[in-house]
Amino acid sequence: MKRLDKAEGEPPFKRRSTRFSRKREQSRGSERLEAFSDAVIAIVLTVLSVQLFEIDTHALQQDGIAKVLLHEWPSLVAFVLTFLVVGQIWITHHNLWRYIEKVDQVLLVINLSLLLFVAIIPLPARLLAEELKSTNVVDQQAAAACYAATALGQAVLFNLCLWWAHRRRLLSDAVNEDLYRAIRRRYLFGPSIYLFALLVVLISPWISIISYLGVVGLYVWPGAGDLPSEDADTSL
């Protein structure tokens, strides 16, 4: 029997493949995660318009367009509000993943959980639109609470994404400790305002609804972790 000489190398079944090596897997970027997240958010915005705007053609012919649109004002409010909220989520997600260069299994799961709350949001938006037409205050509070809880869930998971990426050193080397702390402090405003929105529904659903605009304004306005201008120092 021919003996295998060490100079000829190891047998095929002992040869180590580098295709799925630990080093290679740890160097994978976040491109597929970002593309998938963008697709989910785009689909949510499409579903949102379909679910909230169902015009009764019979009522349109009988009452006219002005009266029908006036009757559907809660759907318009819910649509505009949710479009702004989801748009702000997309902007924040885009800005965060500028700094996350690598991903691991846990970060994939956290991001998928975040997208779960984003995908659910058309449902509480529909409930909110329906209950705003009602005079039942308890039902309005329940719908507003459901909406706030959904928004709060995604905001908490945004913070968890940032924390895990920093803990596992998945962030870009350009993110020093000062920039990380500035982004972390800014990201805490979202859950805080959404928690306030959840609690204040017991007083007034409308105060809860208006508070969402504060989150949108806060994260749309440029700040730590957002796209810098050409002359901006990203280390600040």
NORCORCOR-V938653 format. One record per pair of residues at least 12 apart in sequence whose ideal C-beta (glycine too) atoms are under 6 Angstrom apart, sorted by the first residue. I is the first residue (numbers start at 1). J is the second residue. If there is no record, write none. Layout:
i & j
I & J
I & J
This chain:
i & j
30 & 97
30 & 100
30 & 103
33 & 103
33 & 111
34 & 97
37 & 93
40 & 115
41 & 90
44 & 86
44 & 118
44 & 119
45 & 86
47 & 122
48 & 82
48 & 122
51 & 122
51 & 126
52 & 75
52 & 78
52 & 79
52 & 129
74 & 129
74 & 132
74 & 133
75 & 129
78 & 125
78 & 128
78 & 129
82 & 125
84 & 216
85 & 212
88 & 216
88 & 219
88 & 220
92 & 219
95 & 225
95 & 226
99 & 171
99 & 172
99 & 175
100 & 165
100 & 170
100 & 171
101 & 172
102 & 170
104 & 168
107 & 164
110 & 160
110 & 161
113 & 157
114 & 154
114 & 157
117 & 150
117 & 153
117 & 154
118 & 154
120 & 150
121 & 150
124 & 146
124 & 147
124 & 150
127 & 143
127 & 146
128 & 143
128 & 147
131 & 143
140 & 205
141 & 201
141 & 205
144 & 201
144 & 205
144 & 208
145 & 201
148 & 194
148 & 197
148 & 198
148 & 208
149 & 198
151 & 194
152 & 194
152 & 195
152 & 198
155 & 190
155 & 191
155 & 194
156 & 191
159 & 187
162 & 187
166 & 180
174 & 234
176 & 235
179 & 235
182 & 224
183 & 224
183 & 225
186 & 223
186 & 224
189 & 218
190 & 215
193 & 211
193 & 214
193 & 215
197 & 211
